[in-house]
Amino acid sequence: MNQPLRAVLGEDQPIMREGIAAILRMAGIDVVAAVDNAVDLVHVAQKHLPDVVITDIRMPPDLEADGLVAVRKIRAARPETAVIVLSQFLDASYALDLVGDDPSGVGYLLKEKVASPRIIIDAVERVVARESALDPDVISALLGRKRPQDPLAALTPKERQVLALMAEGHSNTGISKQLFVSVAAVERHVTGIFLKLGLGQGASGQHRRVLAVLRYLGQ
């Protein structure tokens, strides 16, 4: 019998903390600790060694990016820990900082998405499986930025859809299901995207290609 996933939760607002914990428990996830500050978050993660840490970005003690700093410390000590960071504001720089050099096991969601339990549970499942789960609205913001002589303008509408789903962390199979096309068709689009954006063959591999796309979009 498989053991339930074990989660640690960091959120300083009691109602939000209890709500997220309830969503996780209803999905059969064991919430082994729930704290209201970043210092305790690091401590309980080190103590319980959870499968996933879910935290708000802005938490005590400084009410700045304390949650983000905390999960960096947690992953530095134990890289296999999956993390999901929740943000009240759409700030793509937070997502890029969180990903760093390794997008595997990383999720970034806008806090408003917690209202949809399926979204947060799907994100948990993906990051625990060492995939990435980045909020579509954040990716849309990165895609929508205006730049002089933007190579994104050369992409077809379908390629832009594929690029967005790649950046969110979806595999070719996942993209094919989202867009109702064959995996072979997705692979052709991915090849075309890399050629047009000059990402090269070094972007091969699921995590490397997500990282390549995010770095490109973050420029």
N, C-alpha and C positions, 0 to 999 in steps of 0.2 A: 504493500500500500504506500503510495507516494505521500510524503510529508507535505503539509500546506506551505505555501510561500510565507516567509516571515518578513514583516515590514517594520521600519521605524519611521515615525512621523514627526516632523517639526513644523509647528504653526502656532503663532502667538495669540490668534483670535480663537477663543474657546468654541464658539459656535461652528466656525469653519473646521477646526481641529476635530470636533466630535462628528461633524458631517462626513468628512473624508474617512475617518476611522470606521464609521458605520458602513460606508460604501465598500470599503475594503473587506470588512468582516462578512458582509452579505455575499461577497464573491468568494468566500472561503479562505481569505488571506488572514493570517495571524498577525495582528498588530501587537508586537511585543513591547513597544514603548511609544509614548506620545509626549513630546516636550514642547515648551514654549519659548526656547531660546537656543541660540547657535552653540553656546558652550556645552550645554547639556546634550545637544544633538550629537556632537562629536563623541562625548563620553558614552552615551547609550549605544551608539553604533559600534564602538570599540568593545563594549561589554557583550552585546547580544549577537554581533556578526550577522546582521540580517541579509536577506537576499536583495532587498531594495530599500533605499532611503528616499522618502518623499518630503520635500520641504519648501516652505515659502522662501523667497529671496530676502525680503526685508523683515528682519527679526531682531529682537534684543540680542546683545546688549546695545548695539549702536544704531539699530533700525536703518541700516544701509544694506549693503549686499552681504550681510552676515551669513545667510543661508548658503549662498554660492561659495563663500570662503570655507564654510564648514564642509560641504560635500567635496571640495577639492582636497581638504585634509583627509577626509574619509577614504577617498579613492587613492590618494597617495600612499596611505598605509595599507589599503586592501583593494587593489585595482579590480578585483572580481565583483565588488559591490556595485549593483546597478543603482542609478540615481535618477530621480525626477524632480526638477525644480519648477515651482509654480510662481508665476509673476502676475501682479495686478496690472502691469503696464506692458504694452507692446514695445519691447526694446531688443532689437536684434543683436546688439552688442553683447547682451547677457548670454544669449544662446551661443554665440561664437566663442565667448570666453569659457563657457561651460564645456563645450566640445573639446577645445584645446587641440591636442594632437591625436586624439582617439575618440571617435564618435560612438564606439560600441558601448552598449549599456547605459546610454545617456538619453534622458528625455527632458524636454522643456515645453511646458504648457502654460497658456494664459489661465489665470485662476478662475475666470468665468466658465471655463470648460468643465469645471468640477460639477456644475449643474447637470451634466450628462454623465451618469455613472459609467456608461459603456466606453466613453472616450478615455477616462482615467484608467479603467481596468485594461483596456486594449494597450494603453501605453505601458502599464506595468508588465503585461505579458511580453511585450516586444523588448523592453530593456532587459528583463531577466533572461531573455533568449539571446542577449548580446547584440540586439539590433539597436537602432536609434529611433526616437520618437519625438520629432520636432514639430511644433505647432504650425499648421498650415498658414495661419494668419501672419506669423513671423516670416515664413518663407515668401509669402506674397509681398510683404513689405520689402524684402531684399530684392525680389524680382522686379518690383515696380519702381525702383530707384532710377532716376534719370542720370545718364552719364554721357559725356561727349563720345560720339562714334561707338555707341554701345553694340558689341557683337551679339547681344541678345536679340537685337532687332532682326538678325538674319535667321532666327529660329522660326519654324512654322508654329502655328497654334498648337498642334499636337506635340511637337517637341518641347514647347514651353510647359505643357501639362506634364509630360514625362520628367522634365527637369525639376519641376516643383516636387513631384512625388519622390524622385531620387533624393532631393535635399531633405525631405522629411524622414528619409531612412528606409523607404520601401525597397524591397528586392524587385528584380525583374518580374518574378512570378506575382508578387503583390501588386505591382503596377498593372500587369495584364488583367488582373481581377478588377481593379479599380476602373480601368478604362474599357473593359470588355473587348480586348484585342488579344491576339496570340502572344506568347512569350517571344517568338521569333520576331514579330513586329516591333515589340518593345526593344529588343536587342538592336534592331536596325536603327530605331530612333536614338538609342543611347550612343551608338557609333557615330551617327550624324551630329549629335550634340557635342561630343568630345572633339570631333574634327572642326566644327565651326567655332568652338570656344578655345581651341588650341590647348586642350588639357592633356592630350597625348595618351600613350599606352600606359604611362605610369599611374593612371587613375583606375586601372583594373582592380577587381576585388571589391566586395561590397562596402567595407569600411573605408577603404582608400578612396573609392569613388565619391562617397558621401563627403569625406573630408575635402577632396579636391573641389567639389561643387560648392561647398560652403565657403571655402577660402576664396574661390572666384567671386561668389556673390558678395562676400564681405569686403572686397577691395574698394 
